[in-house]
C-alpha cells in the first residue's frame, strides 16, 4: 500500500482481492523481513506471514578496527535526530582529551564503504524506523553497534512513513474488506497502528513500549545500549579494543545462527515454488 497509486474504492478492492488470491493460490510465497510488519499485515489483512529477517548476505566486510579509537555516527538527517547529534558534539568537544574520536557520517563529504566503516571501533545508529537495512548490514559486518535504549529510543523509532508512522497517508493503514480477509489474525491488547499517528509523548505510552519489543532494535542481541548522551560517552570510553572484539565475536555467532534459519526458509520456499 505504500506504493499503491490510487485510493479509489474499486481499485483498493482490486488490491485486496489480488492479495487474497496470491496467498490462497500460492503463486508467490511472501515473507516479512521485520517482525512488526508481520503484526501489521495480520491486522490489515488477516494473514500471518512468516518472519524472515534481513541478514545482510551481500556485506563482505568484517570488523577490523584500526589502532586509533574512533566511533562513527551513522548518517541520519531526520529532523528529530538533529538536536541529539548537536548535543553529542557539544559534550565531546567539552571533554579535554576524550579518548575516542567521534565522527558524524553526515559531515563526511563522500560515501564510506562498509570496509571503511568496519575500521571504526563502533558505529552509533539512531533509529529512523522500526526496521533498518543499515542495522542488518552493520550487524552482518559484526561491527559493535551502539543504539539508544528505552525510553530514549522512543524519540526516534516511530517516525517512518513506510510503517504507517506520523504523517503517513491513511491508505498505508487500510484494512481489507471483511469478505477478503483471512481468519488468522488474533487481536492483541494494543492496537497495531493507532499509536503511530501522534508525536505527543504523553499519548500511547504503553502501546509504544509494547510494539517496540517487536522491532529488531529490541530483539537483536549484543547491541550496546545507552539512555543519554553522558551514558553514551561512558560507553564509548569503556569500549576498549578487547571489549570490541569480544562483542564482535558474539555478534558473529548470532549472525551465523540467524542466517542459517533464514536460508532454510528460502531453500524450502524455492523447492516449493519449483514443485
BELFEN-V901687 format. One record per residue. N is the residue number from 1. PHI is phi in whole degrees, -180 to 180 (none if undefined). Layout:
n,phi
N,PHI
N,PHI
//
This chain:
n,phi
1,none
2,-58
3,-106
4,-68
5,-85
6,-141
7,-117
8,-63
9,-53
10,-67
11,-75
12,-64
13,-60
14,-62
15,-60
16,-68
17,-64
18,-65
19,-63
20,-63
21,-63
22,-59
23,-76
24,-72
25,-91
26,56
27,-73
28,-135
29,-120
30,-75
31,-142
32,-120
33,-88
34,-129
35,-61
36,-71
37,-65
38,-54
39,-71
40,-68
41,-64
42,-63
43,-65
44,-80
45,-121
46,88
47,-98
48,-103
49,-91
50,-70
51,-92
52,-129
53,-71
54,-61
55,-129
56,61
57,-66
58,-81
59,-92
60,-102
61,-74
62,-136
63,-54
64,-147
65,-64
66,-77
67,-70
68,-78
69,-77
70,-134
71,-121
72,-113
73,-85
74,-65
75,-57
76,-170
77,-107
78,-63
79,-58
80,-78
81,-106
82,-63
83,-64
84,-65
85,-64
86,-66
87,-65
88,-60
89,-64
90,-64
91,-64
92,-61
93,-67
94,-85
95,-104
96,-63
97,58
98,-61
99,-74
100,-119
101,-84
102,-103
103,-111
104,-100
105,-61
106,-64
107,-93
108,-90
109,-84
110,-144
111,-75
112,-100
113,-77
114,-68
115,-66
116,-71
117,-62
118,-67
119,-85
120,-78
121,-71
122,-163
123,-123
124,-99
125,-122
126,-95
127,-61
128,-119
129,178
130,-64
131,-139
132,-151
133,-61
134,-62
135,-66
136,-62
137,-71
138,-65
139,-65
140,-63
141,-80
142,57
143,-87
144,-50
145,-117
146,-108
147,-136
148,-71
149,-105
150,-70
151,-88
152,-58
153,-60
154,-66
155,-71
156,-119
157,-75
158,-101
159,-86
160,-80
161,-64
162,-67
163,-105
164,81
165,-72
166,-51
167,71
168,-69
169,-69
170,-64
171,-66
172,-58
173,-106
174,-60
175,-108
176,-65
177,-58
178,-55
179,-68
180,-112
181,-91
182,-89
183,-113
184,-87
185,-81
186,-113
187,-55
188,-100
189,-64
190,-117
191,-61
192,-72
193,-135
194,-55
195,-67
196,-78
197,-94
198,-142
199,-88
200,-60
201,-70
202,-91
203,-108
204,57
205,-61
206,-67
207,-61
208,-68
209,-64
210,-64
211,-77
212,-56
213,-65
214,-96
215,-103
216,-68
217,-64
218,-96
219,-88
220,-69
221,-79
222,72
223,-75
224,-97
225,-115
226,-137
227,-114
228,-164
229,-63
230,-59
231,-64
232,-64
233,-65
234,-63
235,-61
236,-63
237,-66
238,-83
239,-81
240,-71
241,-59
242,-66
243,-63
244,-61
245,-66
246,-66
247,-64
248,-60
249,-64
250,-66
251,-62
252,-63
253,-65
254,-67
255,-64
256,-60
257,-65
258,-65
259,-66
260,-62
261,-64
262,-65
263,-68
264,-64
265,-65
266,-63
267,-65
268,-66
269,-64
270,-65
271,-62
272,-65
273,-66
274,-72
275,-84
//
